Amino acid sequence: MGGIVYAWMKTYVPTGKNNGCVDGVSLSIVDYECKHYVTSNIISLVLGLKNKGRFNIGGYFIYATNESNQTIATIDLSSGIISGESDLNPGELGKSIEHLLGYYYVQDLASMLPALALNPKKGERVLDLCAAPGSKTTQMAAMMGNTGGIVANEVSIGRLRILASNLERCGVTNTIITRKDGVAFSKRLLNRNIRFDKILVDAPCSGEGTLRTNPRTYLMWNLNTVRSLAKLQKGMLSNAFEILNVGGEILYSTCTHA
């Protein structure tokens, strides 16, 4: 059995208890005697419920009920599929256990477009020059089927930690993380004759495109920042172009209008 139910049951239901009610491999057989090992804490966490419910095991299903004995959620132990209501509010998808386990990545449509346009293929060598927090890196890794190789570069140590966390959470295994200024990194790669089939330059910007979701951007906006970032972006793009394979593709994107 796959899915988050298997992950949690395998961790928290003791193997070997009650005649091996958990076989440690498939969890396909769960005896009624295992019921008291499936604690409300665990199931509440799996279901994303803020208040602990009551749980009954019947056949291959676990039923979570409210105080009126009405079923509020069902877990199919044979498939790991959960159905029912959740206490998560709109905008709280990032708090779900599925998100923490890397089943999905919450991403704005505009953030998805650069990777879709670049369209990295399986087996290709890709450079993500300004990779944090990792939405486009994880997206490209998925598009490549975790094959080939991605170099995910980020200059900020704080953002690099977030990048590393997201790559690990999403199970990305074809990516190397580096920490270097984008221009200097491109020059070093050129000196070592290292080139790429696809390059994404999702450059630092003034963030005008995020004003609708992040009003604080307006407070930080000024013309001096715009001019400084424009110069930085040109330097990144021109130097990244030098390490592109013949016939390769480079994509430049920002979340701004300036």
C-alpha positions as CSV (number, residue, x, y, z in Angstrom):
1,M,0.0,0.0,0.0
2,G,1.3,3.4,-0.9
3,G,0.6,6.9,0.2
4,I,0.7,8.9,3.4
5,V,-1.4,6.3,5.4
6,Y,1.3,3.7,4.8
7,A,4.1,6.1,5.8
8,W,2.4,7.0,9.1
9,M,1.1,3.5,9.9
10,K,4.4,1.9,9.2
11,T,6.1,4.4,11.5
12,Y,3.7,4.4,14.4
13,V,1.9,1.0,14.5
14,P,4.4,-1.4,16.2
15,T,5.4,-4.3,14.0
16,G,4.9,-7.7,15.6
17,K,2.2,-6.6,17.9
18,N,-1.0,-8.8,18.0
19,N,0.2,-11.6,15.7
20,G,1.9,-9.2,13.3
21,C,-1.1,-7.0,12.4
22,V,1.4,-4.9,10.5
23,D,3.6,-6.9,8.3
24,G,6.2,-4.1,7.8
25,V,5.8,-4.4,4.0
26,S,2.4,-4.0,2.6
27,L,0.1,-3.2,5.5
28,S,-2.6,-5.0,3.5
29,I,-3.9,-6.7,6.6
30,V,-4.9,-4.7,9.6
31,D,-6.6,-6.6,12.3
32,Y,-9.3,-5.2,14.6
33,E,-6.8,-5.8,17.4
34,C,-4.6,-3.1,15.9
35,K,-7.2,-0.5,16.6
36,H,-5.8,0.8,19.8
37,Y,-2.4,1.3,18.1
38,V,-3.9,3.7,15.5
39,T,-4.1,6.6,17.8
40,S,-6.2,9.7,17.3
41,N,-3.1,11.8,17.3
42,I,-1.7,10.1,14.2
43,I,-4.9,9.9,12.2
44,S,-5.8,13.5,13.1
45,L,-2.4,14.6,11.7
46,V,-2.8,12.5,8.6
47,L,-6.3,14.0,7.9
48,G,-5.3,17.5,8.8
49,L,-7.9,17.7,11.5
50,K,-7.5,20.3,14.2
51,N,-9.7,18.4,16.7
52,K,-9.2,14.8,17.4
53,G,-12.0,12.6,16.1
54,R,-13.0,9.0,17.0
55,F,-11.8,6.2,14.7
56,N,-13.2,2.8,13.9
57,I,-11.5,0.1,11.8
58,G,-13.7,-2.0,9.5
59,G,-12.2,-4.3,6.9
60,Y,-9.7,-2.3,4.9
61,F,-11.1,1.1,6.0
62,I,-10.6,3.5,8.9
63,Y,-13.6,5.7,9.6
64,A,-13.2,9.0,11.4
65,T,-16.4,10.1,13.1
66,N,-17.6,13.2,15.0
67,E,-19.4,13.3,18.3
68,S,-22.7,12.5,16.6
69,N,-21.1,9.4,15.2
70,Q,-21.2,10.8,11.6
71,T,-18.4,9.7,9.3
72,I,-16.3,12.8,8.5
73,A,-13.4,11.1,6.7
74,T,-12.5,7.6,5.3
75,I,-9.1,6.1,4.8
76,D,-8.8,3.2,2.3
77,L,-6.0,1.1,3.7
78,S,-5.6,-0.8,0.4
79,S,-4.9,2.3,-1.7
80,G,-3.9,5.0,0.8
81,I,-6.7,7.3,-0.6
82,I,-8.3,9.7,1.9
83,S,-11.7,11.1,1.4
84,G,-13.6,13.5,3.5
85,E,-13.6,17.0,4.9
86,S,-10.5,18.8,6.2
87,D,-10.1,21.6,8.7
88,L,-7.6,23.4,6.5
89,N,-8.8,26.8,5.4
90,P,-8.4,28.3,1.9
91,G,-4.8,29.3,1.4
92,E,-3.5,26.7,3.9
93,L,-2.5,24.0,1.4
94,G,1.1,24.4,2.5
95,K,0.1,23.2,5.9
96,S,-1.2,19.8,4.8
97,I,0.7,16.6,5.5
98,E,0.6,15.9,1.7
99,H,2.6,19.1,1.1
100,L,5.1,18.3,3.9
101,L,5.6,14.9,2.3
102,G,6.3,16.5,-1.1
103,Y,3.2,15.2,-2.9
104,Y,2.7,18.7,-4.4
105,Y,4.3,22.1,-4.6
106,V,2.0,25.2,-4.3
107,Q,3.0,27.4,-7.3
108,D,1.5,30.4,-9.0
109,L,0.6,30.0,-12.7
110,A,3.0,32.8,-13.7
111,S,5.8,30.9,-11.8
112,M,5.1,27.8,-13.8
113,L,5.4,29.4,-17.2
114,P,9.2,29.8,-17.5
115,A,9.9,26.1,-17.0
116,L,7.0,25.2,-19.4
117,A,8.5,27.5,-22.0
118,L,12.1,26.2,-21.5
119,N,10.7,22.6,-21.6
120,P,13.7,20.7,-20.3
121,K,13.9,17.1,-21.5
122,K,15.0,13.8,-19.9
123,G,18.7,13.5,-19.9
124,E,19.5,17.1,-20.5
125,R,22.0,19.3,-18.6
126,V,20.2,22.3,-17.1
127,L,21.4,25.4,-15.2
128,D,19.0,27.2,-12.9
129,L,21.1,30.3,-12.2
130,C,18.9,31.9,-9.5
131,A,17.1,28.9,-8.2
132,A,15.7,29.7,-4.7
133,P,13.1,29.0,-3.3
134,G,13.0,26.0,-5.7
135,S,9.5,26.1,-7.4
136,K,11.0,26.1,-10.9
137,T,13.8,23.7,-10.0
138,T,11.4,21.1,-8.7
139,Q,9.1,21.6,-11.6
140,M,11.9,21.1,-14.1
141,A,13.2,18.0,-12.2
142,A,9.7,16.5,-12.5
143,M,9.5,17.3,-16.2
144,M,12.9,15.6,-16.6
145,G,11.8,12.6,-14.6
146,N,14.6,13.1,-12.2
147,T,17.1,12.2,-15.0
148,G,19.9,14.3,-16.6
149,G,21.3,16.9,-14.3
150,I,20.3,20.3,-12.9
151,V,22.7,22.8,-11.3
152,A,20.7,24.9,-9.0
153,N,22.6,28.0,-8.0
154,E,21.7,30.6,-5.3
155,V,23.8,33.3,-3.8
156,S,21.8,33.9,-0.6
157,I,22.5,31.4,2.2
158,G,19.1,32.0,3.7
159,R,17.3,31.3,0.5
160,L,19.7,28.4,-0.3
161,R,18.5,26.6,2.8
162,I,14.9,26.9,1.7
163,L,15.9,25.6,-1.8
164,A,17.6,22.6,-0.2
165,S,14.6,21.9,2.0
166,N,12.2,22.0,-1.0
167,L,14.3,19.8,-3.2
168,E,14.6,17.2,-0.4
169,R,10.9,17.4,0.4
170,C,9.9,16.8,-3.2
171,G,12.3,13.9,-3.7
172,V,14.5,15.6,-6.3
173,T,17.7,13.5,-6.9
174,N,19.1,14.9,-10.2
175,T,20.1,18.3,-8.8
176,I,23.3,19.8,-7.4
177,I,23.1,22.9,-5.3
178,T,25.8,25.6,-5.6
179,R,26.2,29.0,-3.9
180,K,27.8,31.7,-6.0
181,D,27.1,35.1,-7.5
182,G,25.4,34.4,-10.8
183,V,27.8,36.4,-13.0
184,A,30.9,35.0,-11.3
185,F,29.5,31.5,-11.4
186,S,28.9,31.7,-15.1
187,K,32.5,32.9,-15.7
188,R,33.9,30.1,-13.6
189,L,31.9,27.5,-15.6
190,L,33.1,29.0,-18.8
191,N,36.7,28.8,-17.7
192,R,36.2,25.1,-17.0
193,N,34.4,24.6,-20.3
194,I,31.2,23.4,-18.6
195,R,28.1,24.1,-20.8
196,F,24.4,23.4,-20.6
197,D,21.6,22.4,-22.9
198,K,19.0,24.6,-21.2
199,I,19.6,27.6,-18.9
200,L,17.0,29.4,-16.8
201,V,17.8,32.9,-15.6
202,D,14.9,33.8,-13.3
203,A,16.7,37.0,-12.3
204,P,16.4,39.1,-9.1
205,C,14.0,41.9,-9.8
206,S,11.9,44.7,-8.2
207,G,8.9,42.3,-8.0
208,E,6.2,44.6,-9.4
209,G,4.4,41.5,-10.6
210,T,3.8,40.4,-7.0
211,L,2.1,43.6,-5.8
212,R,-1.3,42.0,-5.9
213,T,-0.2,39.2,-3.5
214,N,2.5,41.1,-1.5
215,P,1.8,44.8,-0.9
216,R,5.1,45.1,1.0
217,T,6.9,45.1,-2.4
218,Y,5.5,48.6,-3.0
219,L,7.2,49.9,0.2
220,M,10.6,48.6,-1.0
221,W,10.2,49.8,-4.6
222,N,12.4,52.7,-5.8
223,L,14.1,53.8,-9.1
224,N,17.6,53.2,-7.8
225,T,16.7,49.6,-7.1
226,V,15.2,49.2,-10.5
227,R,18.4,50.6,-12.2
228,S,20.7,48.5,-10.1
229,L,18.7,45.3,-10.7
230,A,18.5,45.9,-14.5
231,K,22.3,46.2,-14.6
232,L,22.6,42.9,-12.6
233,Q,20.1,41.1,-14.9
234,K,22.0,42.1,-18.1
235,G,25.2,40.9,-16.6
236,M,23.7,37.5,-15.6
237,L,22.0,37.0,-19.0
238,S,25.0,37.9,-21.1
239,N,27.4,35.7,-19.1
240,A,25.0,32.8,-18.9
241,F,24.7,32.9,-22.7
242,E,28.4,32.1,-23.0
243,I,28.0,28.7,-21.3
244,L,25.1,27.6,-23.5
245,N,25.6,24.7,-25.8
246,V,25.3,25.2,-29.5
247,G,21.6,24.7,-30.3
248,G,20.7,25.1,-26.7
249,E,18.0,27.3,-25.2
250,I,18.2,30.1,-22.6
251,L,15.2,31.6,-20.9
252,Y,15.2,35.0,-19.1
253,S,12.2,35.7,-16.7
254,T,11.3,38.1,-14.0
255,C,8.2,38.9,-11.9
256,T,8.3,42.6,-12.7
257,H,7.4,45.1,-15.4
258,A,10.3,47.6,-14.9
